[in-house]
Amino acid sequence: MRESKCWLCLVVTGLVPVVVSATSSSPTPRRYTSDWTSLDSRPVPSWFDDAKFGVFVHWGVFSVPAWGSEWFWWHWQGQPQPRYQQFMRQRYPPGFTYADFGPQFTASFFRPEQWADLFEASGAKYVVLTTKHHEGFTNWPSPTSWNWNSKDVGAHRDLVGELGAALRESYRPDLIWSDGDWECPDTYWNSTSFLAWLYNDSPVKDEVVVNDRWGQGCSCHHGGYFNCQDKYTPSKLPDHKWEMCTSIDRKSWGYRCDMLLADILPAFEIISELVKTVSMGGNYLLNIGPTREGLIDPIFQERLLTIGKWLNVSGEAIYSTRPWRVQVEKSKSSVWYTARGSTVYAIFMHWPEHGILKIRSPKTTSATKVTMLGVHESLKWSKDSTDRILISLPMMPAWGLPVKFAWTVKLTNVK
């Protein structure tokens, strides 16, 4: 992800599942011109707002030393840091270069179909793969990166093409996740001309989605949806579609051989971040770093599958929802809201005392009905003297609840 120096534009392509095909119904599609006023007026295709959750994958030659971060080359040789130089002196012979890591990026256990199955089981609706990072190695047979790509060196495979083919079994619309832009203006990268072609004439012009990293000063201002910065969390509801990207490993986006359990985000924290992000109108992009052999560490698999199990029960409150008029009630239960029409979902992070959930933001009607996702029976509710809704939650042992945390109450016909 972002560091203080990068002189190569990193473009990362992603693949997303077929849910909505944002095809124009107009007989004369609008043409966009190569300026930000025109390009920024293009709506973000609706499938992206419906998707909510994606998986980020940082994988490349930096997965060979698997130490420090995915910016290994830069910290070793670009802007040297003593600890990286010491790491190399202790483990590799004199004269060893970063290029010598290339043949060791074997992807010998990379099974793209297994990755695709895992991502689908996680509930992710799009996947973003690093096709190239700061040191210029491409994960596809690039003719402009001779002998420094995954076909010529190491794996001798088109890693992007293979994963793309596996994902295309159930994933279709496209996403371009651009990065590495910040040291040069958009005119250097020819960003506006590229985006005008992408929106007007490319094969994916109707459904393609892009982010906001297209040159100095573009983040949080221009492009498609906004990333703004890594792990971006707005303090109030933004008026523009946005995405939070974060990593399961707190200390790195690429795989680290020395990561500790304490470095790994707990499942509760991940799901809490997902809920808060969606409540605030954002998408949640969660990163994993595979090994140089193409294996996904079991702790990453476990976290992704835990999210998938939670979404199997609670996905109705996440996918295709929109921010409600109130995003959060800061109480002991910490309640976050999403909505779909006149249906409101109250996702509470902590089980309330005596099993009575107290919320004040929804306004009931004579037709209001309250249920819990994963529980068939309706829930009893009443109102107290301050007009709060008191919801009697199911009386059952913890192991009998539909999920272990972040439970969802569904309220229909409320205001």
C-alpha positions, 0 to 999 in steps of 0.5 A: 500500500502507500509509502513515501516514494513510488515512481511507478503507477500501480494499477490493480485489476479486480473481478466482481460477481454477477449481481447487477449488470449496469447496462445503459438503456439509453439509445445514445449513451452519454460521451464523457470528455477527458476532464474531471468535471465530465468524468466525475459526473459519471455515476458509480455503477450500482453493482458496486454499491450493492456488493459491499464486501470485497477481498484484496490480495497482495501477492508478488516477488515481495512474498519471497522474503516475506518480511517487513512489508510488501515494500521490501525492495524500497526499504532495502534498496530504494530508501534503505532502512537498517533493519532490512539491510541487516535482515539481508546480511544475515540470510543471503550471500553478498551480491544477492539482488532483489531480482534474485528473488524472482526465480523463487516466486514459484506459485508452486501450490497456487490453485486458482479454483481453490482461491475462487472457492474461498473468496465465494465462501467468504461472501465477498462480491468482488476481488482485487488482485495486485497485478503489479507493485512498486518494484515493477514485477508483473503477475502476467506476461507483460511485453513491457516488463521483459524477464521481470514477470511471472511468465518469464521468471519464477512461476512461469505462469500467467497468474492474473489470467489463471485467477481471472479465469477461475473467478469468471466462473461466477464473477463478471463486472470489472474494477480497476484499483489504481495506486502509486500515483501520488508523486506525479500529477494526473497529466503525467499518468494521462489519467483523464484520457484513459478514463474517457476511453474506459467510460466511452469505448472500452468493452467494459464501459457500462459496468467498470468501476474505478477508484480515486488514485489517479495523480497528485490531489485526486484522492478523495476528489476525483475518479469513481468511488473514493478510497481517500487513504488506506484504512480510511474511516469518515467521521460522518456520512459521506455524500460520495460512494467510498471504500475502506481497505484494510488488512487482516495482518495489521502490520503488512499487506503482503505475507510475513513469515514472522507474523504473530497471532497478536498481529491478526485482526480478530473476527469480531473486529473485522465484522464490526468494521464491515458493519460500521463501513456499510452503515456509513455508505461504504464498501469494505475491502479486506486484504490477505497476503498469500505465500510465495508458493500461492498458499493462503495461510490458515488464519486468513482462511479462518477469518474469511470463512468466519465472515462468510458464515456471519454473512450467510445469516446477516447478509440481508442487512449488508448487501444492497442496503443503503445508509439510513437517516441515523447511522449509529446509536452510541449505547452499551449495545452499540447499534448500527443501522442499515436500510432497504426501503421501509425496512430498517436493520439494527445491528448491535455489537454487544448483547444487552443486559437482561436480553432487552435491546433498547433503541430510540431512532426508529419510529414505529407504526401500527404495522411494525414487525420486529424479527431477528435474522436467523430466528424464525419467530417474531420478537415481542416489543413495547415502548417506554415512557421516553418513546424508546423501543424495548425489544425482547431478544430470544431466550436461548443459550449463546451456542443457540444464537444464529451468530456469535456476535453482531446480531441483527434485528429487522424492523419492518414498516418503521420511519 
